[in-house]
Amino acid sequence: MNSIPGPILRAIESLHLPAMPQILLRFLEEAGSESASVDTLAQLVMRDPALSARMLTVANSAAFRRNGEMRGIKQSLMALGTRMVRTIASCLVVQSVFARMSDARPQDLAGFWRHSLFVAELARATAAELQVGEVECEEAYLAGLLHDVGQLVLLGGLGKAYGTLLSRSQSETDLVGNERPVLATDHAAVGAWVVDQWELPSLMADAILFHHWDLNQVATADRLTRILWAAHFATVALEPAWSVPAEIDGVSALIGIETARFRVLRDEAARRVDAMATALGVAEAPAEQTLPQWTGGEGANGADEEPAAEDAESRLLATASAMAAMQPLQQNFIGDGDGDDADMLVAVRESARILFGVQRLALLLALPGQATLSGAGIGGQPAALQRLEIVLKSGASLCADAALSCQPRSTFDTENAGSPAPADVQIARALGGASGSDGLLYIPICGPQGVVGVMVCGVSTVQHARLRKRLAWLQSFATLVGASVVSSRRTRERRQQIEADAAGRFRLQGQKVAHEAANPLGIIRNYLTIVDLKLPDSKALGQDIAVLREEIERVSTIIRQLGEDAAPVAAPSGALDLNALVEGMRALYGESLFGSRGITLDVQPSPEPALARAERDGVKQILFNLWKNAAEAVAPGSEVQTSVTPGVDQNGRRYIELCVSDNGPGLPADVLKSLYQPLDPARQPGRSGLGLSIVRSLVDRLEGHISCRSRAGHGTSFAVLLPESERVDG
C-alpha cells in the first residue's frame, strides 16, 4: 500500500529539501559560536522540517549510526558533532544559493512552515496531555513536523511538474486528489518512504502515511497515528468545523481528550507558532494556506530542466559562482587540523550527498607513493569498496582515466559505451546498481601536485542528465576537497615534525633529570630500609612502609622513563584488584589531597571482586591525576566520590568502571572542547593541564576508554573503563 512508482522514486532519490532561510541563517550563527549548546541547536532544528529531515538522514547513515537508531534531534546532533552539523548547514545554504541561481525552485514556504510547526506543536501537546514518555512526545513532535515532508521531496525532485499540481490545489485534500491520478502516489506515501530510509523501529512512517485517511480508518490504529491524525485535523479545520458535534466528538474519542480541552491545546499551540514566527521574522500567511506556494507558473523550469550554459562566458560564470559559494565549506572540512583524513572524508561524502542529491556516492583516494586508488579507511562506505584497489594506469578502467586526466568520466558517455573494465563493474556492484539504466559518474579530485582521488557517483539516467548540467559545481567541489586533503596532510606532517623535535629536546632534558634524581631517590630508599629495621614489629606499620617503598619505586620508574624512547607497551595480562588499589590510594593520599582541604572523599568499592587486566602503576597514576584535578576544582565542604563497578558491557567486551565524580562548579565550555590537551600557560597561569593528557594516554595504553560528563553548577564525572581480567593471578 506504500508503493511508489519507479520513475518517481528515481526523481526524489536526491532528497532536495528547501529549508526556511530565516531558520537556516539563525542556525548557522548559533552553530558557528563556540558557546552554542546542543539544546539551543536542537530547538532551532526542530522548527524546520527540511533541517530536521536532513539531520536525521545523516545521523542514521552508516557512517554515524554506531550505537543504534537516532530517534530524536538532540541525539542526532550529539552523534554528528558540531563540525558535521555546521557542515550540513553550510551545504544547505550552498544548495539554496544554487537553486536561486538556476531559478529552479520558485516557491513560498511560509504557509507550509507555519502549518508543519502548528501540527508538530499540537501533536506534542496532545502526547504530553496523554502523559506518555518524553521519547514518545518527541516522536509525536517530529511526526507532526515531517508529516508533509513528502511535498518538499516531490517539489525538489519533480520541480515544475509538481509545482503545477500545487498551483491547482487549494487544500491538502485537493492536492492528494490531484497527486494520485498524475503520480500514482501522494505526498503522504512519499513522506513515509523518506522516514523509512532512516530504518527506525518507530511508527512515525505509518503515522505520516495515514494522516489523510478517514477517521473511521484510523480509529483502531496505534497511538502515534491517532495523535498525528487528530493534530492535523484540528489545524486544517476552520472554526465552523468545530461546531459540527459528530465530527469533533469523533476526534475527541479518537485520542481520549475532551473537546474543550483539545480546543485549548490547539489555541495554545497556535500562539506558540505565532511567537516563533515573529521571533524569526517569518511572514504571516492565511490560515488556509498550508501548501508550498509555487510561483513559477506553468512555464517555469523544473529541477531537471535548468538551462544549459553552452558558451565559454556562461561556463566561466558558473565556475566562479561555484567556487565562491563553496569556499566556506573548506574550513569545515579541515576544522582545526586535529582530525584525521577519515573524519574529514566522511564530512566530504555527506556534503556531496546533500549538495548534489546523490545517495550512492563513494570516495577513492590515491595511496601515498603508490599508483593505486583505495576506498579503505573511510567510514560508512560499502565493505567491498573498503577492500578494492584500483590501479592508476591509463586505459585500465574508466575510474583510472578520470583520475589521470583530471577530467570527469561517465559510463553514459557514448565514447565509453563499450564493455566496462572489471574495476568499473566492481565499483558499480559495490554501490548497488540494480537496473540497466544505472551507471557511474567519476569526478576526479586533483591537488596542486596531481591526483588526490576520485569521487564516484552511482546514478540513474535522470540523475546523470541533471548532474551533467552541474559539472562546474561538481568539479569546484572536487577541487576544494583536493585542496582540503592536501592542506590537512601538510598541517599534520608539520605538527608531527614539531612534536618529534620537541620530544627529542624533552628526552635529552629527561635524561639529565633522571641522572640527577637517581642519587637522592637511592638515599631515601636506603634510609627507609633503616627505619623499617629500627621500628618495632607491627603489621600496620609494615604495610605503610611497603606502600611508601612501592611509591618510591613508581617515582623512580617515571623519572627513568623521561629519558627513554617511547616503546610499544605490551598489554598487561595479570589481574589487578581495583578495590584494593583504590583503598590503598585512599590510605596514602586521602588526607593530603582531600582531608587537609576540608573535602570529603567517599570511596564506594564493588561488593564483588573487581579484577582488571591492567598494569598497577598505570592505574595508580590515572587515579592520582583524577583525584588531584578534582581536589583542585572543588571548594572546602565539597565531596568527591570514587566508585568501582565490574561487569560493564560495551560493544560485546566486559570492562570495570572506575568513576571519579565531584559536586563542584563543572568545567567551562572551552576546557571541555580540548579536554585532554595541555592548557595554554598564557591563558591558564599556574596550570598545565598535563594531568588529563597523561590520563588519556595511559587509558589508551591499557586498551581502555575514558569519558567525561560535566554541567555548570552540577559537577564533573570521569568514567574510566578498564578491560576485565579473565583470571586471577596466583
C-alpha positions as CSV (number, residue, x, y, z in Angstrom):
1,M,0.0,0.0,0.0
2,N,3.0,2.3,0.3
3,S,4.4,1.5,-3.1
4,I,5.9,4.4,-5.1
5,P,6.4,4.2,-8.9
6,G,10.0,3.7,-10.1
7,P,10.2,7.0,-12.1
8,I,9.0,9.0,-9.0
9,L,11.5,7.2,-6.8
10,R,14.4,8.0,-9.1
11,A,13.3,11.6,-9.3
12,I,13.0,12.0,-5.5
13,E,16.1,10.0,-4.5
14,S,18.2,13.2,-4.4
15,L,16.1,14.4,-1.4
16,H,16.3,18.1,-2.2
17,L,14.6,19.8,0.7
18,P,14.4,23.6,0.8
19,A,14.8,25.0,4.3
20,M,13.3,28.2,5.7
21,P,16.1,30.8,5.2
22,Q,15.3,32.6,8.5
23,I,15.9,29.4,10.5
24,L,18.9,28.3,8.4
25,L,20.6,31.7,9.0
26,R,19.9,31.6,12.7
27,F,21.2,28.0,12.9
28,L,24.4,28.9,11.1
29,E,25.0,31.8,13.5
30,E,24.5,29.5,16.5
31,A,26.5,26.6,15.1
32,G,29.4,29.0,14.5
33,S,29.5,30.1,18.1
34,E,31.9,28.3,20.5
35,S,29.3,28.8,23.3
36,A,26.4,27.2,21.4
37,S,24.7,24.3,23.3
38,V,23.2,21.2,21.8
39,D,19.9,22.1,23.3
40,T,19.9,25.5,21.6
41,L,20.8,23.9,18.2
42,A,18.2,21.2,18.6
43,Q,15.5,23.7,19.3
44,L,16.3,25.5,16.1
45,V,16.5,22.3,14.0
46,M,13.1,21.2,15.4
47,R,11.5,24.3,13.9
48,D,12.1,23.4,10.3
49,P,11.0,20.2,8.5
50,A,13.8,20.2,6.0
51,L,16.6,20.8,8.5
52,S,15.2,18.1,10.8
53,A,14.9,15.6,7.9
54,R,18.4,16.2,6.8
55,M,20.0,15.9,10.3
56,L,18.0,12.6,10.9
57,T,19.0,11.3,7.4
58,V,22.8,11.8,8.0
59,A,22.7,10.7,11.6
60,N,21.1,7.4,10.6
61,S,23.6,6.8,7.8
62,A,26.1,4.0,8.0
63,A,29.0,6.4,9.0
64,F,27.3,7.7,12.1
65,R,24.8,5.0,13.2
66,R,27.2,3.3,15.6
67,N,25.0,2.9,18.7
68,G,21.6,2.1,17.2
69,E,19.0,4.3,15.6
70,M,18.8,8.0,16.2
71,R,15.2,8.7,17.1
72,G,15.5,12.3,18.2
73,I,17.0,15.6,17.0
74,K,19.2,16.2,20.1
75,Q,20.5,12.6,20.0
76,S,21.3,13.0,16.3
77,L,23.2,16.3,16.8
78,M,25.3,14.8,19.5
79,A,26.1,11.8,17.3
80,L,27.1,14.1,14.4
81,G,29.2,16.5,16.3
82,T,29.4,20.3,16.0
83,R,31.8,20.2,13.0
84,M,29.5,17.9,10.9
85,V,26.4,19.8,11.9
86,R,28.0,23.0,10.8
87,T,29.0,21.4,7.5
88,I,25.4,20.2,6.9
89,A,24.0,23.6,7.5
90,S,26.6,25.2,5.2
91,C,25.7,22.7,2.4
92,L,22.1,23.6,2.7
93,V,23.0,27.2,2.3
94,V,25.1,26.5,-0.8
95,Q,22.3,24.3,-2.2
96,S,19.8,27.2,-1.7
97,V,22.2,29.6,-3.5
98,F,22.5,27.1,-6.4
99,A,18.7,26.7,-6.6
100,R,18.3,30.5,-6.7
101,M,21.0,30.9,-9.4
102,S,19.4,28.3,-11.6
103,D,15.9,29.7,-10.8
104,A,14.9,26.0,-10.3
105,R,12.5,26.3,-7.4
106,P,10.5,29.4,-7.1
107,Q,8.3,28.9,-4.0
108,D,7.0,30.5,-0.9
109,L,7.2,28.2,2.2
110,A,5.8,30.5,4.9
111,G,2.3,28.9,5.0
112,F,3.8,25.4,4.7
113,W,6.2,26.1,7.5
114,R,3.6,27.5,9.8
115,H,1.3,24.5,9.2
116,S,4.0,22.0,9.8
117,L,5.1,23.7,13.0
118,F,1.5,24.0,14.1
119,V,0.8,20.3,13.7
120,A,4.1,19.5,15.5
121,E,3.3,21.7,18.5
122,L,-0.2,20.4,18.8
123,A,0.9,16.7,18.4
124,R,3.5,17.1,21.2
125,A,1.0,18.9,23.5
126,T,-1.5,16.1,22.8
127,A,1.0,13.4,23.6
128,A,2.0,15.3,26.8
129,E,-1.7,15.6,27.8
130,L,-1.9,11.8,27.5
131,Q,1.1,11.5,29.8
132,V,3.2,9.5,27.5
133,G,7.0,9.3,27.9
134,E,9.4,12.0,26.8
135,V,10.7,10.0,23.8
136,E,7.1,9.4,22.5
137,C,6.4,13.2,22.9
138,E,9.4,14.0,20.7
139,E,8.3,11.4,18.2
140,A,4.9,13.0,18.1
141,Y,6.5,16.4,17.5
142,L,8.7,15.1,14.7
143,A,5.8,13.2,13.1
144,G,3.9,16.5,13.1
145,L,6.9,18.5,11.8
146,L,7.6,16.0,9.0
147,H,4.0,14.9,8.1
148,D,4.1,16.9,4.9
149,V,7.8,16.5,4.1
150,G,6.7,14.5,1.0
151,Q,5.6,17.7,-0.5
152,L,9.1,19.2,-0.2
153,V,10.7,16.0,-1.6
154,L,8.3,15.9,-4.6
155,L,8.8,19.6,-5.3
156,G,12.6,19.2,-5.1
157,G,12.6,16.1,-7.3
158,L,10.0,17.0,-9.9
159,G,10.2,20.7,-9.9
160,K,7.7,22.3,-12.3
161,A,5.7,19.1,-12.7
162,Y,4.8,19.1,-9.0
163,G,4.6,22.9,-8.8
164,T,1.8,22.8,-11.3
165,L,-0.1,20.3,-9.0
166,L,0.4,22.7,-6.1
167,S,-0.9,25.6,-8.1
168,R,-4.1,23.7,-8.9
169,S,-4.7,22.8,-5.3
170,Q,-6.5,25.0,-2.7
171,S,-6.0,22.5,0.2
172,E,-4.2,19.3,1.1
173,T,-7.3,17.3,0.2
174,D,-7.3,18.9,-3.2
175,L,-3.6,18.1,-3.5
176,V,-4.0,14.4,-2.7
177,G,-6.8,14.2,-5.3
178,N,-4.5,15.9,-7.9
179,E,-1.4,13.8,-7.0
180,R,-2.8,10.3,-7.3
181,P,-4.0,10.4,-10.9
182,V,-0.8,12.0,-12.2
183,L,1.9,10.5,-9.9
184,A,0.2,7.2,-8.9
185,T,1.2,8.1,-5.4
186,D,0.8,11.0,-3.0
187,H,2.9,13.2,-0.6
188,A,1.9,11.1,2.4
189,A,3.3,7.9,0.9
190,V,6.5,9.7,-0.2
191,G,6.9,11.2,3.3
192,A,6.6,7.7,4.8
193,W,9.2,6.5,2.3
194,V,11.6,9.2,3.4
195,V,11.2,8.2,7.1
196,D,11.6,4.6,6.1
197,Q,15.0,5.4,4.8
198,W,16.1,6.0,8.4
199,E,15.3,2.4,9.3
200,L,13.7,3.4,12.6
201,P,11.6,1.0,14.6
202,S,9.3,3.9,15.4
203,L,5.8,4.0,13.9
204,M,6.4,7.6,12.6
205,A,6.4,6.5,9.0
206,D,3.0,4.8,9.4
207,A,1.5,7.9,11.1
208,I,2.7,10.0,8.2
209,L,1.3,7.5,5.7
210,F,-2.2,7.5,7.3
211,H,-2.7,11.2,8.1
212,H,-5.0,11.7,5.1
213,W,-7.1,8.6,5.7
214,D,-10.7,8.8,7.0
215,L,-11.5,9.0,10.7
216,N,-13.0,5.5,10.8
217,Q,-10.0,4.0,9.1
218,V,-7.6,5.2,11.8
219,A,-9.9,4.6,14.8
220,T,-8.1,1.4,15.6
221,A,-4.6,2.5,14.6
222,D,-1.6,2.9,17.0
223,R,-1.5,5.9,19.4
224,L,1.1,7.9,17.4
225,T,-1.0,7.6,14.3
226,R,-4.1,8.8,16.1
227,I,-2.3,11.7,17.7
228,L,-1.0,12.9,14.4
229,W,-4.3,12.5,12.7
230,A,-6.1,14.5,15.3
231,A,-3.5,17.3,15.4
232,H,-3.6,17.5,11.6
233,F,-7.4,17.6,11.5
234,A,-7.5,20.3,14.2
235,T,-5.0,22.6,12.4
236,V,-6.7,22.4,9.0
237,A,-10.2,22.6,10.2
238,L,-11.5,26.2,10.2
239,E,-13.6,27.4,13.1
240,P,-17.0,26.4,11.6
241,A,-15.9,22.8,11.6
242,W,-15.6,22.9,15.4
243,S,-19.3,23.4,15.5
244,V,-20.1,20.0,13.9
245,P,-20.6,17.9,17.0
246,A,-20.3,14.5,15.4
247,E,-17.0,15.1,13.7
248,I,-15.5,16.8,16.7
249,D,-16.7,14.2,19.1
250,G,-15.2,11.6,16.9
251,V,-11.8,13.3,17.1
252,S,-12.2,13.6,20.9
253,A,-12.9,9.9,21.2
254,L,-10.0,9.1,18.9
255,I,-7.4,10.5,21.3
256,G,-9.3,10.4,24.6
257,I,-9.2,14.1,25.3
258,E,-12.4,16.2,25.9
259,T,-13.3,18.6,23.1
260,A,-13.0,21.7,25.2
261,R,-9.5,20.7,26.4
262,F,-8.4,19.8,22.9
263,R,-9.5,23.3,21.7
264,V,-7.4,24.9,24.5
265,L,-4.3,22.8,23.4
266,R,-4.9,23.9,19.8
267,D,-5.2,27.6,20.7
268,E,-2.0,27.4,22.9
269,A,-0.1,25.7,20.1
270,A,-1.2,28.4,17.6
271,R,0.0,31.1,19.9
272,R,3.4,29.4,20.2
273,V,3.8,29.2,16.5
274,D,2.9,32.9,16.1
275,A,5.5,33.8,18.7
276,M,8.2,31.7,16.9
277,A,7.3,33.2,13.5
278,T,7.6,36.7,14.9
279,A,10.9,36.0,16.6
280,L,12.3,34.5,13.3
281,G,10.8,37.2,11.0
282,V,8.7,34.8,9.0
283,A,6.0,36.4,7.1
284,E,2.3,35.9,8.0
285,A,0.2,33.5,5.9
286,P,-3.5,32.9,5.8
287,A,-4.7,30.1,8.0
288,E,-5.9,28.1,5.0
289,Q,-2.5,28.4,3.2
290,T,-0.8,25.1,4.2
291,L,0.9,24.2,1.0
292,P,4.1,25.4,-0.5
293,Q,3.1,28.2,-2.9
294,W,4.6,27.6,-6.3
295,T,5.3,30.9,-8.0
296,G,7.0,29.7,-11.2
297,G,3.8,29.3,-13.2
298,E,3.2,26.7,-15.9
299,G,6.3,27.6,-17.9
300,A,8.9,27.7,-15.2
301,N,11.9,25.4,-15.4
302,G,11.7,22.3,-13.2
303,A,14.5,20.9,-11.1
304,D,15.7,18.8,-14.0
305,E,15.1,21.4,-16.7
306,E,17.7,24.1,-15.9
307,P,19.0,25.8,-19.0
308,A,22.4,24.6,-20.2
309,A,25.3,27.0,-20.3
310,E,26.9,26.4,-23.6
311,D,29.2,29.4,-24.2
312,A,32.5,29.9,-22.5
313,E,31.4,33.1,-20.7
314,S,28.5,31.3,-19.1
315,R,30.7,28.3,-18.1
316,L,33.2,30.7,-16.6
317,L,30.4,32.5,-14.6
318,A,29.1,29.1,-13.4
319,T,32.6,28.0,-12.3
320,A,33.3,31.3,-10.5
321,S,29.9,31.2,-8.7
322,A,30.5,27.6,-7.7
323,M,34.0,28.4,-6.3
324,A,32.7,31.4,-4.3
325,A,29.7,29.6,-2.9
326,M,31.6,26.5,-1.8
327,Q,34.7,28.1,-0.4
328,P,33.3,28.4,3.2
329,L,33.0,24.5,3.2
330,Q,36.7,24.1,3.2
331,Q,37.2,25.4,6.8
332,N,34.5,23.0,7.9
333,F,36.3,20.1,6.2
334,I,39.7,20.9,7.7
335,G,38.4,22.1,11.1
336,D,41.2,22.9,13.5
337,G,43.6,20.4,11.9
338,D,43.5,17.9,14.8
339,G,41.3,15.4,13.0
340,D,42.4,12.7,10.6
341,D,41.5,12.2,6.9
342,A,38.8,9.7,7.8
343,D,36.8,12.2,9.8
344,M,37.1,14.8,7.0
345,L,36.2,12.4,4.2
346,V,33.0,11.4,6.0
347,A,32.1,15.1,6.1
348,V,33.0,15.4,2.4
349,R,30.9,12.4,1.3
350,E,27.8,13.6,3.3
351,S,28.2,17.1,2.0
352,A,28.3,15.9,-1.6
353,R,25.1,13.9,-1.0
354,I,23.4,17.0,0.3
355,L,24.7,19.3,-2.4
356,F,24.2,17.2,-5.4
357,G,21.4,14.8,-4.3
358,V,23.4,11.6,-4.9
359,Q,22.8,8.9,-2.3
360,R,25.0,6.2,-3.8
361,L,28.4,8.0,-3.5
362,A,31.8,6.9,-2.6
363,L,35.4,8.3,-2.4
364,L,38.6,6.6,-3.5
365,L,41.9,8.1,-2.5
366,A,45.4,7.8,-4.1
367,L,47.7,5.9,-1.7
368,P,50.8,7.9,-1.0
369,G,53.8,6.7,-3.0
370,Q,51.7,4.2,-4.9
371,A,49.9,4.3,-8.3
372,T,46.7,3.0,-6.7
373,L,43.3,4.2,-5.6
374,S,41.7,2.8,-2.5
375,G,38.5,3.2,-0.5
376,A,39.9,1.8,2.7
377,G,39.7,3.7,6.0
378,I,36.7,5.9,5.0
379,G,33.8,5.2,7.4
380,G,30.3,4.3,6.1
381,Q,31.4,3.0,2.7
382,P,30.4,-0.4,1.4
383,A,32.7,-3.2,2.6
384,A,33.6,-4.2,-1.0
385,L,35.0,-0.7,-1.6
386,Q,37.0,-0.8,1.6
387,R,38.9,-3.8,0.1
388,L,39.0,-2.6,-3.5
389,E,42.2,-1.2,-5.1
390,I,42.2,0.5,-8.5
391,V,45.5,0.5,-10.5
392,L,46.2,4.0,-11.8
393,K,47.1,3.0,-15.4
394,S,45.7,4.7,-18.5
395,G,43.1,2.6,-20.2
396,A,42.9,0.1,-17.2
397,S,39.5,1.5,-16.2
398,L,37.2,4.5,-16.6
399,C,37.9,5.3,-12.9
400,A,41.7,5.4,-13.5
401,D,41.2,7.5,-16.7
402,A,39.2,10.1,-14.8
403,A,41.9,10.4,-12.1
404,L,44.9,10.5,-14.5
405,S,43.3,13.1,-16.9
406,C,41.7,15.2,-14.1
407,Q,38.5,15.2,-16.2
408,P,35.1,13.8,-15.4
409,R,34.2,10.4,-17.0
410,S,30.9,8.6,-17.2
411,T,29.6,5.2,-18.3
412,F,26.8,7.1,-20.0
413,D,29.2,8.9,-22.5
414,T,29.0,7.4,-26.0
415,E,32.8,7.1,-26.2
416,N,32.6,4.8,-23.2
417,A,29.8,2.6,-24.4
418,G,32.0,-0.5,-24.9
419,S,32.4,-3.3,-22.4
420,P,33.3,-1.9,-18.9
421,A,36.5,-2.8,-17.2
422,P,36.4,-5.2,-14.3
423,A,37.2,-2.4,-11.8
424,D,34.3,-0.3,-13.0
425,V,31.9,-3.3,-12.7
426,Q,33.1,-3.9,-9.2
427,I,32.6,-0.3,-8.2
428,A,29.0,-0.3,-9.7
429,R,28.2,-3.5,-7.8
430,A,29.6,-2.2,-4.6
431,L,27.4,0.9,-4.9
432,G,24.3,-1.3,-5.5
433,G,23.5,-0.6,-9.2
434,A,20.3,-2.5,-9.7
435,S,18.9,-1.7,-13.1
436,G,20.2,-1.5,-16.7
437,S,19.8,2.3,-16.6
438,D,22.2,2.7,-13.6
439,G,25.7,3.9,-14.3
440,L,28.7,5.7,-12.9
441,L,29.9,9.3,-12.9
442,Y,33.6,9.8,-11.9
443,I,34.6,13.2,-10.7
444,P,38.4,13.5,-10.2
445,I,39.8,15.0,-7.1
446,C,43.1,16.7,-8.0
447,G,45.5,18.7,-6.0
448,P,48.4,21.1,-6.8
449,Q,50.8,18.1,-7.4
450,G,48.5,15.7,-9.1
451,V,45.9,13.0,-8.3
452,V,44.4,13.0,-4.8
453,G,41.4,10.7,-5.5
454,V,38.1,10.2,-7.3
455,M,34.5,10.9,-6.2
456,V,32.3,8.1,-7.6
457,C,28.5,8.8,-8.1
458,G,26.2,5.9,-8.8
459,V,23.4,7.5,-10.8
460,S,20.3,6.8,-12.9
461,T,19.8,8.2,-16.4
462,V,17.7,11.1,-15.0
463,Q,20.2,11.9,-12.3
464,H,23.1,11.8,-14.8
465,A,21.3,14.2,-17.1
466,R,20.8,16.6,-14.1
467,L,24.4,16.3,-12.8
468,R,25.9,16.9,-16.3
469,K,24.4,20.4,-16.1
470,R,26.1,20.9,-12.8
471,L,29.6,19.8,-13.7
472,A,31.0,23.2,-12.8
473,W,29.7,22.8,-9.3
474,L,30.9,19.2,-9.0
475,Q,34.4,20.0,-10.3
476,S,34.7,23.0,-8.0
477,F,33.6,20.8,-5.0
478,A,36.2,18.2,-6.0
479,T,38.9,20.9,-6.3
480,L,38.0,22.1,-2.8
481,V,38.2,18.6,-1.5
482,G,41.6,18.0,-3.0
483,A,42.9,21.2,-1.5
484,S,41.4,20.3,1.9
485,V,43.0,16.8,1.8
486,V,46.5,18.2,0.8
487,S,46.2,21.0,3.4
488,S,45.2,18.7,6.2
489,R,48.1,16.3,5.4
490,R,50.6,19.1,5.3
491,T,49.4,20.5,8.6
492,R,49.6,17.1,10.2
493,E,53.1,16.5,8.8
494,R,54.3,19.9,10.2
495,R,52.7,19.1,13.6
496,Q,54.3,15.7,13.7
497,Q,57.7,17.2,12.9
498,I,57.3,19.8,15.6
499,E,56.3,17.2,18.1
500,A,59.3,15.0,17.1
501,D,61.7,17.9,17.6
502,A,60.1,18.8,20.9
503,A,60.2,15.1,22.0
504,G,63.9,15.0,21.2
505,R,64.7,18.0,23.3
506,F,62.4,16.7,26.1
507,R,64.1,13.3,26.1
508,L,67.6,14.9,26.5
509,Q,66.4,17.0,29.4
510,G,64.7,14.0,30.9
511,Q,68.0,12.1,30.8
512,K,69.6,14.9,32.8
513,V,66.8,14.9,35.3
514,A,66.8,11.1,35.7
515,H,70.6,11.2,36.3
516,E,70.4,13.9,38.9
517,A,67.3,12.4,40.7
518,A,68.7,8.9,40.9
519,N,71.0,9.7,43.8
520,P,68.5,11.3,46.3
521,L,66.0,8.6,45.5
522,G,68.6,5.9,46.3
523,I,69.3,7.6,49.6
524,I,65.6,7.8,50.5
525,R,65.2,4.2,49.6
526,N,68.1,3.1,51.8
527,Y,67.0,5.3,54.7
528,L,63.5,3.8,54.5
529,T,65.1,0.4,54.9
530,I,67.0,1.5,58.0
531,V,63.8,3.0,59.5
532,D,62.0,-0.3,58.9
533,L,64.6,-2.2,60.8
534,K,64.5,0.2,63.8
535,L,60.7,0.2,64.1
536,P,59.1,-2.4,66.4
537,D,57.3,-5.3,64.7
538,S,53.9,-4.1,63.6
539,K,51.8,-5.4,60.7
540,A,50.2,-2.0,60.2
541,L,53.5,-0.1,60.1
542,G,54.9,-2.8,57.8
543,Q,52.1,-2.2,55.4
544,D,52.7,1.6,55.5
545,I,56.4,1.1,54.8
546,A,55.6,-1.2,51.9
547,V,53.2,1.4,50.4
548,L,55.9,4.1,50.7
549,R,58.5,1.8,49.1
550,E,56.2,1.0,46.2
551,E,55.5,4.7,45.6
552,I,59.2,5.5,45.6
553,E,59.8,2.7,43.1
554,R,57.0,4.2,41.0
555,V,58.5,7.6,41.0
556,S,61.9,6.1,40.1
557,T,60.3,4.4,37.1
558,I,58.5,7.6,35.9
559,I,61.7,9.6,36.1
560,R,63.7,6.9,34.4
561,Q,61.2,6.8,31.6
562,L,61.6,10.6,31.0
563,G,64.9,9.9,29.2
564,E,63.9,6.8,27.3
565,D,62.5,6.4,23.9
566,A,58.8,5.6,23.9
567,A,58.5,1.9,23.1
568,P,55.4,-0.2,22.5
569,V,54.0,-1.5,25.7
570,A,52.6,-5.0,25.8
571,A,49.0,-5.2,27.0
572,P,49.0,-6.4,30.7
573,S,47.8,-9.9,31.3
574,G,47.6,-10.0,35.1
575,A,44.6,-9.5,37.3
576,L,44.7,-6.2,39.2
577,D,42.3,-5.9,42.2
578,L,40.9,-2.4,41.7
579,N,39.0,-2.4,45.1
580,A,42.3,-3.0,46.9
581,L,44.2,-0.5,44.8
582,V,41.6,2.3,45.5
583,E,41.7,1.6,49.2
584,G,45.5,1.7,49.2
585,M,45.5,5.0,47.4
586,R,43.0,6.4,49.9
587,A,45.2,5.5,52.8
588,L,48.2,7.2,51.1
589,Y,46.6,10.3,49.6
590,G,43.2,10.7,51.3
591,E,44.4,13.2,53.9
592,S,46.9,15.2,51.9
593,L,44.6,15.6,48.8
594,F,41.2,15.9,50.5
595,G,41.1,15.8,54.3
596,S,43.5,18.7,54.7
597,R,41.4,20.8,52.3
598,G,38.1,20.1,54.0
599,I,36.9,17.8,51.2
600,T,35.1,14.5,51.8
601,L,36.4,11.5,49.8
602,D,33.7,8.9,49.5
603,V,35.1,5.6,48.2
604,Q,32.5,3.0,47.0
605,P,34.2,-0.3,46.3
606,S,32.4,-3.0,44.5
607,P,30.9,-5.7,46.7
608,E,32.0,-8.4,44.3
609,P,35.6,-8.9,43.0
610,A,36.8,-6.2,40.5
611,L,39.8,-7.7,38.7
612,A,41.1,-5.7,35.8
613,R,43.6,-6.6,33.1
614,A,45.8,-3.6,33.8
615,E,49.2,-2.6,35.0
616,R,49.3,-1.4,38.6
617,D,51.4,1.7,38.2
618,G,49.4,3.0,35.2
619,V,46.1,2.7,37.1
620,K,47.5,4.4,40.1
621,Q,48.8,7.3,38.0
622,I,45.3,7.6,36.4
623,L,43.5,7.7,39.7
624,F,46.0,10.1,41.3
625,N,45.7,12.6,38.4
626,L,41.8,12.4,38.5
627,W,41.8,12.9,42.3
628,K,44.3,15.8,42.1
629,N,42.2,17.5,39.4
630,A,39.0,17.0,41.5
631,A,40.6,18.3,44.7
632,E,41.8,21.5,42.9
633,A,38.4,22.1,41.3
634,V,36.1,21.9,44.3
635,A,35.7,24.1,47.4
636,P,36.0,23.1,51.0
637,G,32.9,21.3,52.1
638,S,32.5,19.5,48.7
639,E,32.5,15.8,48.1
640,V,34.5,13.6,45.7
641,Q,33.1,10.1,45.1
642,T,35.1,7.2,43.7
643,S,33.3,4.0,42.7
644,V,34.3,0.7,41.2
645,T,31.8,-1.2,39.1
646,P,32.7,-4.5,37.4
647,G,30.8,-6.2,34.6
648,V,30.2,-3.2,32.3
649,D,29.5,-4.4,28.8
650,Q,30.5,-2.2,25.8
651,N,30.3,-3.5,22.3
652,G,30.5,-7.1,23.4
653,R,33.5,-6.6,25.7
654,R,33.5,-6.6,29.5
655,Y,35.1,-3.8,31.5
656,I,35.4,-2.5,35.0
657,E,34.4,1.1,35.5
658,L,36.5,3.4,37.8
659,C,34.4,6.5,38.3
660,V,35.6,9.8,39.9
661,S,32.8,12.4,40.4
662,D,32.6,15.7,42.2
663,N,29.9,18.2,43.1
664,G,32.0,21.2,42.1
665,P,31.3,24.0,39.6
666,G,31.7,21.9,36.4
667,L,34.1,22.5,33.5
668,P,34.0,25.6,31.3
669,A,33.0,25.1,27.7
670,D,36.4,26.0,26.3
671,V,38.1,23.4,28.6
672,L,35.6,20.7,27.5
673,K,36.4,21.4,23.9
674,S,40.0,20.4,24.3
675,L,39.7,18.3,27.5
676,Y,42.7,16.0,27.0
677,Q,45.1,18.6,25.6
678,P,47.7,20.6,27.6
679,L,46.5,24.1,28.6
680,D,48.0,27.3,27.2
681,P,50.1,28.6,30.2
682,A,49.4,32.2,29.0
683,R,45.6,31.7,29.3
684,Q,45.7,29.4,32.4
685,P,48.6,30.7,34.7
686,G,49.8,28.1,37.1
687,R,48.0,25.2,35.4
688,S,49.5,22.9,32.7
689,G,46.5,20.7,32.1
690,L,49.0,17.8,31.6
691,G,47.2,15.6,34.1
692,L,44.3,14.7,31.8
693,S,46.6,14.4,28.8
694,I,48.6,11.8,30.7
695,V,45.4,10.1,31.9
696,R,44.2,9.8,28.3
697,S,47.4,8.3,27.1
698,L,47.6,5.8,30.0
699,V,44.0,4.7,29.4
700,D,44.7,4.2,25.7
701,R,47.8,2.2,26.6
702,L,45.7,0.0,28.8
703,E,43.2,-0.6,26.0
704,G,40.5,1.2,28.0
705,H,38.1,4.1,27.4
706,I,37.5,7.4,29.2
707,S,34.5,9.7,29.1
708,C,33.6,12.9,30.9
709,R,30.2,14.4,31.8
710,S,30.1,17.9,33.2
711,R,27.4,20.5,33.7
712,A,27.8,24.0,35.0
713,G,26.9,24.1,38.7
714,H,26.4,20.3,38.8
715,G,29.9,18.9,39.0
716,T,32.1,16.7,36.8
717,S,32.3,13.0,36.4
718,F,35.1,11.0,34.8
719,A,34.4,7.3,33.9
720,V,37.4,5.1,33.1
721,L,36.7,1.6,31.6
722,L,39.4,-0.9,32.0
723,P,39.3,-4.4,30.5
724,E,38.1,-7.0,32.9
725,S,40.5,-9.8,33.7
726,E,39.6,-13.4,32.8
727,R,41.7,-14.9,35.5
728,V,43.2,-14.3,39.0
729,D,46.9,-14.3,39.4
730,G,48.1,-16.8,41.9
